[in-house]
Structures are given as structure tokens and as C-alpha cells.
Amino acid sequence: MKSKTPEELRLMREAGRIVALVHQKMAEIIQPGITTKALDDVARQIILEAGATPSFLNYQGFPASICASVNDVVIHGIPDHRVLNEGDMISIDVGACYKGYHGDSAWTYAVGKVSREVQTLMETAKQALFQGLSKARAGARLTDISHAIGTYLEENNCSTPEQYTGHGIGSHLHEKPAVFNYGLQGRGPLLKKGMTIAVEPMVIAGKRQVDTLQDGWTVVTRDHSLAAHYEHTIVITDDGYEILTQL
């Protein structure tokens, strides 16, 4: 994992800004009655109008610009004509490629008024992301992030699917190294200023076992428990990190 040049970081900041614009709009329009396909259409339009291309569209055959994962879908939900209902939760994962460089971010949204269980899971998952990010700085080890996430989830009686991870990011959507959401601290690559990674805890209220549906993409919890997903693309700095996927 090489550090990015100032010019590469400039392009990644713009890619990240475009991703953040999509999430800003998602927060406005996600409500009971909208379809996941409608969300995908809006996201694609925002990305294209900003002069970028959707990172996910046709990536390894994925058929949409966002992943729209509802309730017990952990990741990679394919947008379709499913209507969101009051009380649902939906994770939107979106990437944008600007002049050859990617930004990638996921966020989980409540659909209308949701249960205390949904609220708690969303807050735990979001806090897990920031627990991990708190360990991101030059001189730390990659798994310091992983350990912080995993420890926090254990303390809050949540789990994470072990086969899915965060990742390096730059001119490719997925670059080495994998950023696990559990494990021992003090392992893996030494973090250096200018390195860019996507940290993304996928958090399950129940057990960590998951299954992939027949479409080859949609990953669901085996016990049908709820799942949430939060992700930011960051660059490592001397004293911490900078989030690239926010306005």
C-alpha cells in the first residue's frame, strides 16, 4: 500500500465529495413508499452530473450504481422495485470514480419511525466505525483499527461477518490491504501518511453467519437478524486521519 501523491489525493477528495452528495440526497428522499430502484436512479444521476462515473455499475457484473441492503441484508443488495416500508432500515453503499480515482462510503438510514432495536443497531454500527477510525494514524498498525472495531462490537453484543472487509482504495475500487473488522492489534502494514483505506464495519444484531442469495450478490444474515453498514474512505495523516467521503 503506497502513499498517494497530492494530486491523487485531490482527485480522491473530489470523488469522495461526490459520494457524500449522494448520501446527502439519500437522507432527504429515503421514506416509506420509495423503491430501491428509484434511489439507484437518483444516485446515478448525481454521480454523472458531477462529472464522475458510478464505481459499482458493472463492477464484476454488479447491475446497479448503489448497493441497497434492507433489514436482514448485510451488503450487496441489488436495487429493484421493492418498496420501503415504515420501520425498515436500509444501508446504501455507493462509490464514484472521478478522473480515475474512487471514493466509497456506506451509511444506514431509518425509513420513517423505527423501533428501538433498529435505532440501537444503527448507533452501535456507526460508533464501531469511529472506534476503528480513532486508531488510524501514521505509525499505527492496520489491525489496530480492526481490533478497535471488533472489541466494540463484542462489548455491544453484535457480530460481523468475517469474510467481508474494508480495503485499500485509489485508482482501483478495491486495493490491498484488506481491513478486517476484528482481530488482534499491532499486526499488518504500518500506516503511513498519505495511505488511503476504506473502513467499513458490517454489523449484525445476531450471529455472524451469512448466506449469499441465488442472484450471486445479496448477502443476508442466516438467522434473519438485522444488519447495518457504515463506511468512510480516509487518508492517513501524521496525527490521525482525514475523511474523504464527507462534505
C-alpha positions as CSV (number, residue, x, y, z in Angstrom):
1,M,0.0,0.0,0.0
2,K,1.8,3.1,-1.2
3,S,1.0,6.6,-0.1
4,K,-0.9,8.7,-2.6
5,T,0.6,11.9,-4.2
6,P,-1.0,15.3,-3.5
7,E,-2.6,15.2,-7.0
8,E,-4.0,11.7,-6.4
9,L,-5.5,12.9,-3.1
10,R,-7.0,15.9,-4.8
11,L,-8.9,13.6,-7.2
12,M,-9.9,11.3,-4.4
13,R,-11.3,14.3,-2.4
14,E,-13.5,15.2,-5.3
15,A,-14.6,11.6,-5.8
16,G,-15.4,11.5,-2.0
17,R,-17.3,14.8,-2.2
18,I,-19.5,13.3,-5.0
19,V,-20.2,10.2,-2.9
20,A,-21.1,12.5,0.0
21,L,-23.5,14.4,-2.2
22,V,-25.3,11.1,-3.0
23,H,-25.6,10.3,0.7
24,Q,-26.9,13.9,1.4
25,K,-29.6,13.3,-1.1
26,M,-30.4,9.8,0.2
27,A,-31.0,11.2,3.6
28,E,-33.6,13.6,2.1
29,I,-35.5,11.1,0.0
30,I,-35.5,7.8,1.9
31,Q,-39.0,7.5,3.2
32,P,-41.8,4.9,3.2
33,G,-43.2,4.3,-0.3
34,I,-39.9,4.9,-2.3
35,T,-38.4,2.0,-4.2
36,T,-34.7,1.0,-4.0
37,K,-34.6,1.3,-7.8
38,A,-35.7,5.0,-7.5
39,L,-32.8,5.5,-5.1
40,D,-30.4,4.0,-7.5
41,D,-31.6,6.2,-10.3
42,V,-31.1,9.3,-8.2
43,A,-27.7,8.3,-7.1
44,R,-26.5,7.5,-10.7
45,Q,-27.8,10.9,-11.9
46,I,-25.9,12.8,-9.2
47,I,-22.7,11.0,-9.9
48,L,-22.9,11.5,-13.7
49,E,-23.9,15.2,-13.3
50,A,-20.8,15.8,-11.1
51,G,-18.6,14.5,-13.9
52,A,-17.9,11.1,-12.4
53,T,-18.9,7.5,-13.1
54,P,-20.6,5.1,-10.7
55,S,-17.8,2.8,-9.3
56,F,-20.2,-0.1,-8.7
57,L,-22.1,-0.2,-12.0
58,N,-20.9,-3.3,-14.0
59,Y,-18.1,-3.8,-11.4
60,Q,-17.6,-7.6,-11.7
61,G,-21.1,-7.7,-13.2
62,F,-22.9,-5.8,-10.5
63,P,-26.0,-4.3,-12.2
64,A,-26.5,-1.0,-10.3
65,S,-24.9,2.2,-9.1
66,I,-25.6,1.6,-5.4
67,C,-26.0,-1.4,-3.1
68,A,-29.3,-1.1,-1.3
69,S,-29.4,-3.5,1.6
70,V,-32.7,-3.6,3.6
71,N,-33.2,-5.1,7.1
72,D,-31.5,-8.5,7.2
73,V,-29.5,-7.8,4.0
74,V,-25.9,-7.2,5.2
75,I,-24.4,-6.0,1.9
76,H,-24.6,-6.0,-1.9
77,G,-28.4,-5.7,-2.1
78,I,-29.5,-5.1,-5.7
79,P,-31.9,-2.2,-6.2
80,D,-35.2,-3.3,-7.7
81,H,-38.9,-2.5,-7.3
82,R,-39.0,-3.3,-3.6
83,V,-40.9,-0.5,-1.8
84,L,-39.5,0.7,1.5
85,N,-41.9,0.5,4.5
86,E,-42.2,2.4,7.7
87,G,-39.9,0.9,10.2
88,D,-37.4,-0.6,7.7
89,M,-33.7,0.2,7.8
90,I,-31.6,0.5,4.6
91,S,-27.9,0.6,4.1
92,I,-26.8,2.5,1.0
93,D,-23.2,1.7,-0.3
94,V,-22.0,4.0,-3.1
95,G,-18.8,4.6,-5.0
96,A,-17.8,7.3,-7.5
97,C,-14.9,7.4,-9.9
98,Y,-13.6,10.8,-10.7
99,K,-10.8,11.1,-13.3
100,G,-9.7,7.5,-12.5
101,Y,-9.8,7.7,-8.7
102,H,-12.5,6.3,-6.4
103,G,-14.4,7.3,-3.3
104,D,-16.5,4.7,-1.4
105,S,-18.9,5.2,1.5
106,A,-21.8,3.4,3.1
107,W,-24.4,4.7,5.5
108,T,-27.5,3.2,7.1
109,Y,-30.8,5.0,7.2
110,A,-34.1,4.7,9.1
111,V,-37.2,4.5,7.0
112,G,-39.8,6.6,8.8
113,K,-40.2,5.8,12.5
114,V,-38.2,2.8,13.5
115,S,-38.0,0.5,16.6
116,R,-35.6,1.0,19.5
117,E,-33.9,-2.2,18.2
118,V,-33.1,-0.6,14.9
119,Q,-32.0,2.7,16.4
120,T,-29.6,0.9,18.8
121,L,-28.1,-1.2,16.0
122,M,-27.6,1.8,13.8
123,E,-25.9,3.8,16.5
124,T,-23.7,0.8,17.5
125,A,-22.6,0.3,13.9
126,K,-21.9,4.0,13.4
127,Q,-19.9,4.1,16.6
128,A,-17.9,1.0,15.6
129,L,-16.8,2.8,12.5
130,F,-15.5,5.8,14.5
131,Q,-13.9,3.5,17.2
132,G,-11.9,2.0,14.3
133,L,-11.0,5.4,12.8
134,S,-9.8,6.6,16.2
135,K,-6.8,4.2,15.8
136,A,-6.0,5.4,12.3
137,R,-2.8,7.5,12.3
138,A,0.8,7.3,10.9
139,G,2.8,4.9,12.9
140,A,-0.1,2.7,13.9
141,R,-0.6,-0.8,12.6
142,L,-3.5,-1.6,10.3
143,T,-5.1,-4.2,12.7
144,D,-5.2,-1.5,15.5
145,I,-8.3,-0.4,13.5
146,S,-9.6,-3.9,13.2
147,H,-9.2,-4.7,16.9
148,A,-11.0,-1.5,18.0
149,I,-14.0,-2.3,15.8
150,G,-14.2,-5.9,16.9
151,T,-13.8,-5.2,20.6
152,Y,-16.5,-2.5,20.5
153,L,-18.9,-4.9,18.7
154,E,-18.3,-7.6,21.2
155,E,-18.9,-5.2,24.1
156,N,-22.3,-4.4,22.5
157,N,-23.3,-7.9,21.7
158,C,-23.1,-7.6,18.0
159,S,-21.2,-9.6,15.4
160,T,-19.6,-9.0,12.0
161,P,-19.3,-11.4,9.0
162,E,-15.7,-12.5,9.0
163,Q,-15.4,-13.0,5.2
164,Y,-16.2,-9.3,4.3
165,T,-13.7,-6.5,5.0
166,G,-12.8,-2.9,4.2
167,H,-10.0,-2.3,1.8
168,G,-7.3,-0.1,0.3
169,I,-8.7,2.3,-2.4
170,G,-7.3,4.6,-5.0
171,S,-7.1,4.1,-8.8
172,H,-8.9,0.8,-8.1
173,L,-12.0,0.5,-6.1
174,H,-10.6,-2.4,-4.1
175,E,-6.8,-2.4,-3.4
176,K,-4.7,-4.2,-0.8
177,P,-4.8,-4.5,2.1
178,A,-8.0,-5.9,3.4
179,V,-9.2,-4.0,6.5
180,F,-10.8,-6.6,8.8
181,N,-13.4,-5.7,11.4
182,Y,-12.0,-7.9,14.1
183,G,-8.7,-9.4,15.2
184,L,-5.5,-8.8,17.2
185,Q,-4.0,-5.3,17.4
186,G,-0.4,-4.5,16.4
187,R,-0.4,-6.6,13.2
188,G,-0.4,-5.9,9.5
189,P,1.1,-3.0,7.5
190,L,2.5,0.1,9.2
191,L,0.2,3.0,8.4
192,K,2.0,5.9,6.7
193,K,0.9,9.5,5.9
194,G,-0.9,9.5,2.5
195,M,-2.2,6.0,2.6
196,T,-5.9,5.7,1.7
197,I,-8.3,3.0,3.0
198,A,-12.0,2.4,3.2
199,V,-13.0,1.3,6.7
200,E,-16.4,-0.4,6.8
201,P,-17.8,-2.3,9.7
202,M,-20.8,-4.5,8.7
203,V,-22.7,-5.1,11.9
204,I,-25.2,-7.8,12.7
205,A,-27.5,-7.8,15.7
206,G,-27.4,-11.6,15.8
207,K,-24.9,-14.2,14.8
208,R,-22.2,-13.6,12.3
209,Q,-23.1,-16.4,9.8
210,V,-24.4,-15.1,6.4
211,D,-25.6,-16.6,3.1
212,T,-25.5,-15.3,-0.4
213,L,-28.7,-15.5,-2.4
214,Q,-29.2,-17.0,-5.8
215,D,-28.5,-13.7,-7.5
216,G,-24.9,-14.2,-6.5
217,W,-24.7,-10.8,-4.8
218,T,-27.2,-10.3,-2.0
219,V,-25.7,-11.3,1.4
220,V,-28.3,-11.9,4.2
221,T,-28.0,-12.9,7.8
222,R,-28.6,-16.6,8.3
223,D,-30.7,-16.0,11.5
224,H,-32.6,-13.2,9.8
225,S,-31.3,-10.7,12.3
226,L,-30.9,-7.0,11.3
227,A,-27.7,-5.6,9.9
228,A,-26.2,-2.2,9.5
229,H,-23.2,-0.9,7.4
230,Y,-21.2,2.3,7.8
231,E,-18.1,3.2,5.7
232,H,-15.8,6.1,5.0
233,T,-12.8,6.5,2.7
234,I,-10.0,8.1,4.7
235,V,-6.4,9.2,4.2
236,I,-3.9,8.7,6.9
237,T,-2.3,11.8,8.4
238,D,0.6,12.4,10.8
239,D,-1.8,12.8,13.8
240,G,-4.9,10.9,12.6
241,Y,-6.9,10.7,9.5
242,E,-9.0,12.9,7.1
243,I,-12.4,11.6,5.9
244,L,-12.6,12.0,2.1
245,T,-16.2,11.0,1.8
246,Q,-17.9,13.9,3.5
247,L,-19.0,17.4,2.6
